[in-house]
Amino acid sequence: MINKNELKLLEDGLDTLATGFADLPEFTPGFDTNAIAAVITEVAERMQNNYPYFHPQYAGQMLKPPHPVARIAYAMSLWVNPNNHALDGGRASSAMEKECIVELGAMFDWQDPLGHLTGGGTMANLEALWVAGRLHPDKRIIGSEQAHYTHSRISEVLRIPYSAVPVRVDGRMDVDAVERQLQQGDVGTVVVTMGSTGLGAVDPLAEILALRSKYDFRIHADAAYGGYFRLAGKLSNETRQAFVDMNAVDSIVIDPHKHGLQPYGCGCVMFKDAAVGKFYKHDSPYTYFSSGDLHLGEITLECSRPGASAVALWATQRLLPLHEGGEFAANLDSSLSAARDLHAKLVASDHFVPLMAPQLDIVVYAVKAPTTTQSSERASKLFENAFKHGLHLALMELPMSLAGHWLPDIDRDAETITCLRSVLMKPEHEQWTDRIIELLEDCVA
Ligand SMILES: *Cc1c(COP(=O)(O)O)cnc(C)c1O
């Protein structure tokens, strides 16, 4: 689980950090080692009560371990504990955050977007929809039924009407349904999900962009989970084109703490038109202006924010640049291959029926059974049984209007079905699909 070389790297890094402050009078705070040791042991024991998210046999929810370089840089920065609210609080880390944003923007061929890191995708989407509402007051926001539930909730917070449009059987937004909504004339913003959290479905952005020739609306791309797949080489043509087309949207959310190898607490929002910065304007007497530059506190809704997140992300992008064909991109391709491989193995199995072919790295599958209810019961039992065998899966409830297409022979005695879901986010999953299917077959029998 732990490669102790990380601790050595942290120690060396701290030594280098300390030399930057060596001309101050000596000051090293002490502490009660024994008292802390006792608490730390207790914490370590409490933390044993977790699923092994770092292990390839964790093939359930959307959880990906941070890269060691992110963990080390994050931990190291805590000895300074910078606050990226204002330059006074985080001089170096604010500059690093801005550099990260330039590189994240460049991934979508955006030159120097207005953007910043956030606590996560929820806060990032909140800011994007808040700006959307300011630009289109009194108009609705629409997103797909498979969009993250955060959009309807955020819209409620912002008091902007929100409606969900249906998806096709592959989980992508139904563009005809989008157009019917646009015809009503009161839609200000369409949220396209570039990788839905449940199914990993990528909305058909090209067709939605084409509707702009007939209707005036804003497009917000929620790429919290899927955004980094812009760099992947192994996508289908349709999916790849959707990511390329993100260049033409108005705002983008991408979560470095999903596929960007970061510890939690790292989302990102970017706006193509930097002029929307005017909505953030405030004149608090508490934030000081130590430089003529626009500081991050002027373009964020959150005030205090961890500089550590920016430091960790900067370190990760330094080690693994966001380039097509690079090592970071190759790791995403490994996840894509893992998902396709598991899907193929499930197709060949006598016990499972996978739903749509994975567009990204999420596989959703039902357990074979005569009826919907029995299939759901078997999925829940398998989930428990797999846990006992050290294989960790996730469950997902789907409407039969969608899942039914993939289960043509099942007797529909319920409106919804419980399926199994595996997010194969770790590149190592590519080497573990044989073991995963073996465990699945054992546990279902
Ligand atoms: C995870 C996710 C969110 C919410 O982001 P958090 O970082 O969990 O706050 C929003 N949209 C999508 C598509 C997501 O996958």
The ligand as an SDF file (V2000), in Angstrom:
LIG
                    3D

 15 15  0  0  0  0  0  0  0  0999 V2000
  -18.3480   14.3130   -9.8850 C   0  0  0  0  0  0  0  0  0  0  0  0
  -19.1740   15.1150  -10.7940 C   0  0  0  0  0  0  0  0  0  0  0  0
  -19.7630   16.3180  -10.3990 C   0  0  0  0  0  0  0  0  0  0  0  0
  -19.6650   16.8130   -8.9790 C   0  0  0  0  0  0  0  0  0  0  0  0
  -18.3530   17.1330   -8.6640 O   0  0  0  0  0  0  0  0  0  0  0  0
  -17.7480   17.0130   -7.1950 P   0  0  0  0  0  0  0  0  0  0  0  0
  -16.2880   17.1800   -7.4260 O   0  0  0  0  0  0  0  0  0  0  0  0
  -18.1200   15.6580   -6.6620 O   0  0  0  0  0  0  0  0  0  0  0  0
  -18.3290   18.1130   -6.3790 O   0  0  0  0  0  0  0  0  0  0  0  0
  -20.4630   17.0390  -11.3190 C   0  0  0  0  0  0  0  0  0  0  0  0
  -20.6180   16.6010  -12.5840 N   0  0  0  0  0  0  0  0  0  0  0  0
  -20.0790   15.4350  -13.0110 C   0  0  0  0  0  0  0  0  0  0  0  0
  -20.2810   15.0020  -14.4220 C   0  0  0  0  0  0  0  0  0  0  0  0
  -19.3370   14.6550  -12.1280 C   0  0  0  0  0  0  0  0  0  0  0  0
  -18.8170   13.4950  -12.5520 O   0  0  0  0  0  0  0  0  0  0  0  0
  1  2  1  0
  2  3  1  0
  2 14  2  0
  3  4  1  0
  3 10  2  0
  4  5  1  0
  5  6  1  0
  6  7  2  0
  6  8  1  0
  6  9  1  0
 10 11  1  0
 11 12  2  0
 12 13  1  0
 12 14  1  0
 14 15  1  0
M  END
$$$$
